[in-house]
Amino acid sequence: MSLGPSPTQEQLEKQEYLNMKMKEFLDKGGKIEKIPEGMTGEMYREEKGIKLNKNKNKKRPHKVR
């Protein structure tokens, strides 16, 4: 009995890459926190006092005169 299509080699490689990156993150002291049910990510960050650096790497186009 099959539960769905088998993952492709590309999907397996991507999952292996993601697992490696997650291990690096946790090894560097990163932690994973579960957001309580009924709370959005934004509400959680406000409660914890976490600030996001939005558009940190976004470059603005130069004005042409």
Contacts in CASP RR format, 6 or more apart in sequence:
PFRMAT RR
TARGET T0000
AUTHOR 0000-0000-0000
METHOD contacts of the structure
MODEL  1
MSLGPSPTQEQLEKQEYLNMKMKEFLDKGGKIEKIPEGMTGEMYREEKGI
KLNKNKNKKRPHKVR
7 15 0 8 1.000
26 32 0 8 1.000
35 41 0 8 1.000
35 44 0 8 1.000
36 44 0 8 1.000
39 47 0 8 1.000
44 50 0 8 1.000
45 51 0 8 1.000
45 52 0 8 1.000
END
